[in-house]
């Protein structure tokens, strides 16, 4: 059996909190004491210079009480309007709780397209990266005010997994109604055994989650296994643990019941493998010898090092990088459309504003979006 990791092993952690944990659905109000205990855990990890991100449900659940909405399913326009009301209360609750520990919260609302379309993916990732650089804690939710059934995730487990992969997090924590994956449904089987470590998600593991048509197959553990597949494929470990305890992150650190899903990769190598092999290049940048040397020691590509642009591409597309001899030296995700890239090639980053009339990215290709040939 592989060794169980520790929460302390990870540098960038995404924590998913469901509405059933955050909101008392009978009374319709926030479970403030529980939130305070979770935020105390987050503050302790934040104080150790770790990056913390929260994916939080609860907007519609909070709005039900505020708007005195009846129980039961809401029509699409009702759910969207309720989310508009509840999102304010949800964001305020997180902001106040985090600020009591001297931490600034940043609200980020995402739709499916923000993590699936490369241009919007880059924008969302750079925004979140800047918040983390400022030592804020991004609080992320699906933008239910505009998401229709055709363009939404439908559950925050998968959203959390996409956020984890987008931000190159090395751990995703799913706080759940249950403390992990069992070999059979524990409610019907008193002898069900918790599985502490899942080295790889196999068909057998999926069957344990109820994929084959059990009661669980309507959601719950199935969506968590789907999230696990997204996360571990991208080099992010995942842990499922109970949120029905005070200080739930501390409980994981102290060895409480949980199921760890392991990945053999890490976020950086998995992402670079995706850039190198999974994306069709839309163009090419020819760069000078100085730029080649800079890239080989881990620098980003600046406009000054680009000598020629080939192809028609948009911001976020994959492009090939070619050295002075024309040979491919790497691939990356471009931060500019082809026309704008052509206008600022060979120029300093400071010149870009005057040339383009707007402030773009300093780098033509950021080193995190770049993979060198042969490495």
C-alpha positions in Angstrom: 0.0 0.0 0.0 1.5 3.4 -1.0 2.3 5.8 1.8 -0.5 8.3 2.8 0.6 11.8 2.0 0.3 14.7 4.5 -1.4 18.0 3.9 1.8 19.6 4.9 3.5 18.1 1.9 1.8 20.5 -0.5 2.5 24.1 -1.6 -0.7 25.1 -3.5 -4.0 23.7 -2.2 -7.5 24.0 -3.6 -10.3 23.4 -1.0 -13.8 22.6 -2.2 -16.7 23.4 0.1 -20.2 22.2 -0.7 -23.3 24.1 0.2 -24.5 21.3 2.5 -21.5 22.0 4.7 -21.6 25.8 4.6 -25.4 26.3 4.9 -27.9 24.9 7.3 -30.5 24.0 4.8 -33.3 23.7 7.4 -32.8 27.2 8.7 -31.3 28.6 5.5 -28.5 30.4 7.3 -24.7 30.2 7.3 -23.0 27.7 9.6 -20.7 30.5 11.0 -19.0 28.5 13.7 -18.0 25.8 11.2 -16.8 28.3 8.7 -14.7 30.0 11.4 -13.1 26.7 12.2 -12.3 26.0 8.5 -10.9 29.5 8.0 -8.7 29.1 11.1 -7.2 26.0 9.4 -6.8 27.9 6.1 -5.1 30.8 8.0 -2.6 28.4 9.7 -1.6 26.9 6.3 -1.5 30.4 4.8 0.9 31.5 7.5 3.2 28.8 6.4 3.5 30.5 3.0 1.3 28.1 1.2 -1.1 29.2 -1.6 -4.7 28.5 -0.7 -7.7 28.7 -3.0 -11.4 28.0 -2.1 -14.1 26.7 -4.4 -17.3 27.4 -2.5 -20.9 26.6 -3.2 -23.8 28.1 -1.2 -25.0 31.2 -3.1 -28.5 29.8 -4.1 -28.9 28.1 -0.7 -28.3 31.3 1.1 -30.6 33.2 -1.2 -33.5 30.9 -0.5 -33.8 32.2 3.1 -33.2 35.8 2.2 -35.8 35.8 -0.6 -38.1 33.3 1.3 -38.2 31.0 -1.7 -40.2 27.8 -1.5 -38.4 24.4 -1.2 -37.9 22.4 -4.3 -36.3 22.8 -7.7 -36.0 26.3 -9.1 -36.5 27.2 -12.7 -33.4 28.4 -14.6 -34.2 32.1 -14.4 -35.1 31.7 -10.7 -31.9 30.0 -9.9 -29.9 32.6 -11.8 -31.6 35.5 -9.9 -31.2 33.7 -6.6 -27.5 33.3 -7.3 -27.2 37.0 -7.9 -28.5 37.7 -4.4 -26.8 34.8 -2.6 -23.4 35.5 -4.2 -23.1 38.8 -2.4 -23.8 37.2 1.0 -21.5 34.3 0.3 -18.6 36.5 -0.7 -19.1 38.8 2.3 -19.1 35.8 4.6 -15.8 34.5 3.3 -14.3 38.0 3.2 -15.2 38.7 6.8 -14.0 35.3 8.1 -10.7 35.6 6.3 -10.2 39.2 7.2 -10.4 38.3 10.9 -7.1 36.5 10.3 -5.6 39.4 8.3 -6.2 37.7 5.0 -7.8 39.4 2.0 -10.3 37.4 0.0 -10.7 37.8 -3.8 -13.9 36.7 -5.5 -13.7 34.9 -8.8 -16.8 33.7 -10.7 -16.2 31.2 -13.5 -18.2 29.6 -16.2 -17.3 26.4 -18.1 -15.8 28.4 -21.0 -13.4 30.1 -18.7 -11.5 26.9 -18.1 -12.2 25.2 -21.5 -11.4 28.0 -24.0 -7.7 28.8 -24.0 -8.0 32.6 -24.3 -10.3 32.8 -21.3 -8.4 30.1 -19.5 -5.2 32.2 -19.7 -7.1 35.3 -18.4 -8.6 33.4 -15.5 -5.3 31.8 -14.6 -3.4 35.0 -14.7 -5.9 36.7 -12.5 -5.8 34.0 -9.9 -2.0 33.9 -10.0 -1.9 37.6 -9.3 -4.2 37.2 -6.3 -2.0 34.5 -4.9 1.1 36.6 -5.5 -0.6 39.3 -3.4 -1.2 36.6 -0.7 -4.9 36.8 -1.1 -7.2 33.8 -1.0 -9.3 33.5 -4.1 -12.8 32.3 -3.4 -14.1 30.8 -6.6 -17.6 29.8 -7.6 -19.5 28.9 -10.8 -21.1 32.0 -12.2 -24.7 30.7 -11.8 -26.1 34.1 -12.7 -25.2 33.6 -16.3 -24.6 29.9 -16.7 -27.3 27.9 -18.4 -27.7 24.1 -18.2 -25.8 23.8 -21.5 -22.7 25.8 -20.4 -22.3 24.9 -16.7 -20.4 22.4 -14.7 -23.4 21.3 -12.7 -21.3 20.4 -9.7 -18.5 22.1 -7.9 -16.4 18.9 -7.6 -15.6 19.1 -11.3 -15.2 22.9 -11.2 -12.7 22.5 -8.3 -10.8 19.9 -10.3 -10.6 22.3 -13.3 -9.5 25.2 -11.0 -6.8 22.9 -9.5 -5.4 22.0 -12.9 -5.7 25.5 -14.3 -3.7 26.9 -11.4 -1.1 24.1 -11.2 -2.2 23.2 -7.7 -0.5 20.1 -6.3 -3.5 19.1 -4.0 -7.3 19.3 -4.3 -9.2 18.8 -1.0 -12.9 17.8 -1.4 -14.7 18.3 1.9 -17.6 16.0 1.7 -20.7 14.6 3.5 -18.7 11.3 3.7 -15.1 10.8 4.9 -13.8 9.0 1.8 -14.4 6.2 -0.7 -15.6 2.8 0.7 -15.4 -0.5 -1.0 -19.3 -0.7 -0.9 -22.0 1.8 0.2 -21.5 2.2 3.9 -25.2 3.1 4.6 -26.3 -0.4 3.5 -23.2 -2.3 4.6 -22.0 -2.0 8.2 -18.9 -4.0 7.2 -17.9 -1.5 4.4 -14.2 -0.6 4.5 -12.7 2.8 3.9 -10.0 2.9 1.2 -7.3 5.2 2.5 -5.2 5.4 -0.7 -6.1 5.0 -4.4 -2.9 4.8 -6.4 -4.8 5.0 -9.7 -8.5 5.3 -10.6 -9.4 2.0 -12.2 -12.8 0.6 -13.4 -12.9 -1.2 -10.1 -12.6 2.1 -8.2 -15.3 3.6 -10.4 -17.6 0.7 -9.6 -17.1 1.3 -5.9 -18.4 4.8 -6.4 -21.7 3.5 -7.8 -21.1 4.1 -11.5 -23.0 0.9 -12.4 -26.4 2.3 -11.5 -26.7 2.3 -7.7 -28.3 5.1 -5.7 -24.9 6.8 -5.5 -24.7 7.0 -9.3 -27.0 10.0 -9.4 -24.2 12.1 -8.0 -22.2 12.3 -4.8 -19.2 10.0 -5.0 -19.4 9.6 -8.8 -18.7 13.3 -9.4 -15.8 13.1 -6.9 -14.3 10.2 -8.8 -14.7 12.3 -12.0 -13.0 15.2 -10.3 -10.2 12.8 -9.3 -9.7 11.7 -12.9 -9.4 15.3 -14.0 -7.0 16.2 -11.2 -4.7 13.2 -11.2 -4.4 13.3 -15.0 -3.0 16.8 -14.7 -0.6 16.0 -11.9 -2.7 17.1 -8.9 -3.2 14.8 -5.9 -6.7 14.7 -4.4 -8.1 13.9 -1.0 -11.8 13.3 0.1 -12.5 13.9 3.7 -15.5 14.7 5.9 -16.6 18.3 6.3 -18.9 17.4 9.1 -16.3 18.1 11.8 -14.9 21.3 13.2 -11.5 22.3 11.8 -11.7 19.8 8.9 -8.3 20.5 7.5 -6.7 20.1 10.9 -8.5 16.7 11.1 -6.8 15.6 7.9 -3.4 16.8 9.1 -4.0 14.8 12.4 -4.6 11.6 10.4 -8.4 11.6 10.3 -10.3 9.3 8.0 -9.9 10.2 4.4 -9.2 8.8 0.9 -6.1 10.0 -1.0 -6.0 9.8 -4.8 -2.4 9.8 -6.0 -0.8 11.0 -9.3 2.5 9.9 -10.6 3.0 13.3 -12.3 3.3 16.8 -11.0 1.3 19.8 -12.2 4.2 21.4 -14.1 5.3 18.3 -16.0 1.7 17.3 -16.8 0.9 20.8 -18.1 4.1 20.9 -20.3 3.2 17.5 -21.6 -0.2 18.9 -22.6 1.4 21.9 -24.4 4.0 19.8 -26.1 1.8 16.9 -27.4 -1.9 17.6 -27.1 -2.3 21.0 -28.8 -2.0 21.7 -32.5 0.4 24.6 -33.2 -1.3 27.5 -35.0 1.9 29.3 -36.0 5.6 29.9 -35.3 7.8 32.5 -33.7 11.4 32.8 -34.9 13.7 34.0 -32.2 17.3 35.2 -31.9 20.2 33.5 -30.2 19.9 35.6 -27.1 16.3 34.6 -26.6 17.2 30.9 -27.2 19.8 31.1 -24.4 17.4 32.9 -22.1 14.7 30.2 -22.6 17.2 27.5 -21.9 17.9 28.8 -18.5 14.2 29.1 -17.6 13.4 32.7 -18.7 10.2 33.8 -20.4 10.1 34.9 -24.0 10.0 38.7 -24.4 9.0 40.5 -27.6 12.5 41.8 -28.0 13.8 38.3 -28.8 11.3 37.6 -31.6 12.5 38.2 -35.2 9.6 36.8 -37.3 6.0 35.7 -37.0 4.4 32.9 -39.1 0.8 31.8 -39.2 -2.5 33.1 -38.1 -3.1 32.5 -34.4 -5.1 34.0 -31.5 -4.1 34.6 -27.9 -3.9 31.4 -26.0 -3.0 29.2 -29.1 0.0 26.9 -29.2 2.9 28.1 -31.3 6.3 26.6 -32.3 9.4 28.4 -31.4 12.3 28.3 -33.9 15.9 29.4 -33.4 18.1 31.3 -35.8 18.8 28.1 -37.8 15.0 27.4 -38.2 15.0 24.3 -36.0 12.3 23.9 -33.4 13.5 24.7 -29.9 10.2 24.6 -28.1 6.5 25.2 -28.0 4.3 27.5 -25.9 1.0 29.3 -25.4 1.2 32.8 -27.0 0.0 35.8 -25.1 -0.9 37.9 -28.2 -2.9 37.5 -31.4 -0.7 37.1 -34.5 -1.2 40.7 -35.7 -0.3 42.3 -32.4 2.7 39.9 -31.9 4.0 41.0 -35.3 3.7 44.7 -34.4 5.7 44.4 -31.2 8.3 41.8 -32.3 11.8 43.0 -31.7 10.7 45.8 -29.4 11.1 46.2 -25.7 8.1 45.4 -23.4 7.9 49.1 -22.6 7.3 49.9 -26.2 4.3 47.6 -26.5 1.9 50.1 -24.8 2.8 52.9 -27.3 2.6 50.5 -30.2 -0.6 48.7 -29.3 -2.5 51.3 -27.4 -3.2 49.0 -24.5 -1.2 47.3 -21.8 -0.7 43.6 -22.7 1.4 41.0 -21.0 5.1 41.7 -20.4 6.0 38.3 -21.9 5.2 37.1 -25.4 5.2 33.6 -23.8 5.4 33.1 -20.1 7.9 30.4 -18.9 5.0 28.5 -17.3 3.3 28.2 -20.7 6.5 27.1 -22.4 8.1 23.7 -23.0 11.5 23.3 -24.5 12.2 20.6 -27.1 13.7 17.5 -25.4 12.7 18.6 -21.9 
